[in-house]
Amino acid sequence: MKKTALVALGLGVAYLMRNEESRNKMMKQLDSFTGDSSSK
């Protein structure tokens, strides 16, 4: 189960590296989700 999640995460990261707009949107969602704005 954990391995599958890591593979999915790896694919997602690879996709985001190619799609800057989606990456920026994802980072905004992550910031609001964690509620921690320490990351740039």
Residue pairs with C-beta under 8 A, 6 or more apart in sequence:
15 22
16 22
16 23
16 26
17 23
31 37
31 39
